[in-house]
Amino acid sequence: MDKAKNLVMRFKKEDGKIYTLSVKNPKDELTEEEIKQAMNFIVEKNLILPKGIKLISASNAKIVTTESEILDLVI
């Protein structure tokens, strides 16, 4: 069984649309405050400009954990 963990951060753009940034394998000890600070830093410093459109605010974030099972099928 394989497990995958992603930090999914969503930002509001100047055009009113949402931009989603996903980070694979975030550290286990990551706090909500650290995530907020990182997201605000990304917005304040204009570190990401998707298709040249500015991010104007952090919207929300979540940690997504998925499990997958590899089936040993003989064909």
Contacts in CASP RR format, 6 or more apart in sequence:
PFRMAT RR
TARGET T0000
AUTHOR 0000-0000-0000
METHOD contacts of the structure
MODEL  1
MDKAKNLVMRFKKEDGKIYTLSVKNPKDELTEEEIKQAMNFIVEKNLILP
KGIKLISASNAKIVTTESEILDLVI
1 67 0 8 1.000
1 68 0 8 1.000
1 69 0 8 1.000
2 67 0 8 1.000
2 68 0 8 1.000
2 69 0 8 1.000
2 70 0 8 1.000
3 65 0 8 1.000
3 66 0 8 1.000
3 67 0 8 1.000
4 24 0 8 1.000
4 25 0 8 1.000
4 65 0 8 1.000
4 66 0 8 1.000
4 67 0 8 1.000
4 68 0 8 1.000
5 24 0 8 1.000
5 25 0 8 1.000
5 26 0 8 1.000
5 63 0 8 1.000
5 64 0 8 1.000
5 65 0 8 1.000
5 66 0 8 1.000
6 22 0 8 1.000
6 23 0 8 1.000
6 24 0 8 1.000
6 25 0 8 1.000
6 26 0 8 1.000
6 63 0 8 1.000
6 64 0 8 1.000
6 65 0 8 1.000
6 66 0 8 1.000
7 22 0 8 1.000
7 23 0 8 1.000
7 26 0 8 1.000
7 30 0 8 1.000
7 35 0 8 1.000
7 61 0 8 1.000
7 62 0 8 1.000
7 63 0 8 1.000
8 20 0 8 1.000
8 21 0 8 1.000
8 22 0 8 1.000
8 61 0 8 1.000
8 62 0 8 1.000
8 63 0 8 1.000
8 64 0 8 1.000
9 20 0 8 1.000
9 21 0 8 1.000
9 22 0 8 1.000
9 23 0 8 1.000
9 35 0 8 1.000
9 38 0 8 1.000
9 39 0 8 1.000
9 42 0 8 1.000
9 58 0 8 1.000
9 60 0 8 1.000
9 61 0 8 1.000
10 18 0 8 1.000
10 19 0 8 1.000
10 20 0 8 1.000
10 21 0 8 1.000
10 58 0 8 1.000
10 59 0 8 1.000
10 60 0 8 1.000
10 61 0 8 1.000
11 18 0 8 1.000
11 19 0 8 1.000
11 20 0 8 1.000
11 21 0 8 1.000
11 39 0 8 1.000
11 42 0 8 1.000
11 43 0 8 1.000
11 48 0 8 1.000
11 55 0 8 1.000
11 56 0 8 1.000
11 57 0 8 1.000
11 58 0 8 1.000
11 59 0 8 1.000
12 18 0 8 1.000
12 19 0 8 1.000
12 55 0 8 1.000
12 56 0 8 1.000
12 57 0 8 1.000
12 58 0 8 1.000
12 59 0 8 1.000
13 19 0 8 1.000
13 50 0 8 1.000
13 53 0 8 1.000
13 54 0 8 1.000
13 55 0 8 1.000
13 56 0 8 1.000
14 53 0 8 1.000
14 54 0 8 1.000
14 55 0 8 1.000
14 56 0 8 1.000
15 53 0 8 1.000
17 53 0 8 1.000
18 59 0 8 1.000
19 48 0 8 1.000
19 50 0 8 1.000
19 53 0 8 1.000
19 55 0 8 1.000
21 42 0 8 1.000
21 48 0 8 1.000
26 63 0 8 1.000
30 63 0 8 1.000
35 61 0 8 1.000
36 58 0 8 1.000
36 61 0 8 1.000
39 58 0 8 1.000
39 61 0 8 1.000
40 58 0 8 1.000
41 47 0 8 1.000
42 48 0 8 1.000
42 55 0 8 1.000
42 58 0 8 1.000
43 55 0 8 1.000
43 56 0 8 1.000
43 57 0 8 1.000
43 58 0 8 1.000
46 54 0 8 1.000
46 55 0 8 1.000
48 55 0 8 1.000
49 55 0 8 1.000
END
